[in-house]
């Protein structure tokens, strides 16, 4: 079902972020980026579909639009993580920024497993 899709998306986010954060060379960084890009695509496809399937008809459009708002909030958090690590040495700051991306993936994985109805 959809929960399995969300689990796979979360694992894609998690693996892609951790692969980028631990990259030893450019090729490894690009593999992590590609995996993360695929997970983003999966999430963008599955999320609105799941919301529209479980929501009542009278609020369906409103709830699906929250998915789009969450994308923009995520972009803002991405920029904010850059500010948080501004005084961190450059050789570590970018790794920490990528590692921060794993936190929402872990949260989503736990929420899907514990609370999300099929």
VMD Tcl script that draws the C-alpha trace (Angstrom):
set ca {
  {0.00 0.00 0.00}
  {0.90 3.62 0.33}
  {2.64 3.08 3.66}
  {5.20 0.91 1.91}
  {5.77 3.68 -0.62}
  {6.35 6.15 2.19}
  {8.79 3.75 3.88}
  {10.74 3.36 0.63}
  {10.73 7.14 0.15}
  {11.99 7.68 3.71}
  {14.74 5.12 3.22}
  {15.71 6.80 -0.05}
  {15.92 10.16 1.71}
  {17.92 8.66 4.55}
  {20.39 6.75 2.35}
  {20.83 9.66 -0.06}
  {21.47 12.17 2.71}
  {23.87 9.92 4.61}
  {25.71 8.99 1.42}
  {26.19 12.67 0.62}
  {27.26 13.53 4.16}
  {29.88 10.76 4.17}
  {31.05 11.20 0.57}
  {34.78 10.73 0.02}
  {34.76 11.83 -3.62}
  {32.65 13.60 -6.20}
  {31.20 10.39 -7.67}
  {29.91 9.24 -4.30}
  {28.39 12.67 -3.71}
  {26.58 12.48 -7.06}
  {25.30 8.96 -6.38}
  {23.85 10.20 -3.09}
  {22.37 13.21 -4.85}
  {20.79 10.98 -7.49}
  {19.30 8.68 -4.88}
  {17.95 11.68 -2.99}
  {16.48 13.08 -6.21}
  {14.67 9.81 -6.88}
  {13.29 9.78 -3.33}
  {12.08 13.36 -3.75}
  {10.29 12.35 -6.92}
  {8.68 9.37 -5.20}
  {7.57 11.59 -2.34}
  {6.11 14.20 -4.66}
  {4.08 11.51 -6.39}
  {2.89 9.52 -3.38}
  {2.19 12.27 -0.85}
  {-0.66 14.13 -2.62}
  {-2.17 10.83 -3.75}
  {-2.25 9.47 -0.20}
  {-3.69 12.68 1.20}
  {-6.43 12.75 -1.42}
  {-7.31 9.11 -0.73}
  {-7.76 9.44 3.03}
  {-9.20 12.96 3.32}
  {-12.90 13.84 3.25}
  {-14.06 15.37 -0.04}
  {-14.96 18.73 1.50}
  {-11.37 19.44 2.67}
  {-9.38 17.40 0.14}
  {-8.01 20.34 -1.86}
  {-7.08 22.23 1.29}
  {-5.14 19.28 2.70}
  {-3.35 18.48 -0.56}
  {-2.23 22.11 -0.79}
  {-0.51 21.70 2.61}
  {1.80 19.23 0.93}
  {2.97 21.99 -1.42}
  {3.41 24.39 1.49}
  {5.54 21.80 3.29}
  {7.90 21.68 0.29}
  {8.48 25.43 0.57}
  {8.99 25.21 4.33}
  {11.58 22.50 3.68}
  {13.46 24.81 1.32}
  {13.51 27.49 4.03}
  {14.86 24.95 6.54}
  {17.56 24.04 4.03}
  {18.72 27.65 3.83}
  {18.48 27.97 7.62}
  {20.76 24.96 8.08}
  {23.34 26.83 6.04}
  {23.11 29.73 8.47}
  {23.35 27.45 11.50}
  {26.68 26.06 10.29}
  {28.06 29.39 9.09}
  {30.90 29.43 11.64}
  {31.71 25.74 11.24}
  {34.88 25.00 9.25}
  {34.11 24.53 5.55}
  {35.39 20.97 5.40}
  {32.68 19.93 7.91}
  {29.85 22.42 7.40}
  {28.54 20.94 4.16}
  {28.61 17.45 5.65}
  {26.58 18.59 8.64}
  {24.08 20.30 6.35}
  {23.53 17.08 4.40}
  {23.30 15.06 7.62}
  {20.56 17.40 8.88}
  {18.48 16.28 5.91}
  {18.35 12.80 7.43}
  {16.40 14.02 10.48}
  {13.07 14.57 8.66}
  {13.55 11.21 6.94}
  {13.90 9.45 10.28}
  {10.88 11.35 11.65}
  {8.82 10.39 8.60}
  {9.87 6.76 8.89}
  {8.84 6.62 12.55}
  {5.54 8.41 11.93}
  {4.67 6.11 9.03}
  {5.43 3.00 11.07}
  {3.65 4.17 14.25}
  {0.72 6.39 13.24}
  {-0.12 6.34 9.54}
  {-3.25 4.44 8.58}
  {-3.11 2.21 5.51}
}
mol new
graphics top color blue
foreach p $ca { graphics top sphere $p radius 0.5 }
foreach p [lrange $ca 0 end-1] q [lrange $ca 1 end] { graphics top cylinder $p $q radius 0.2 }
display resetview
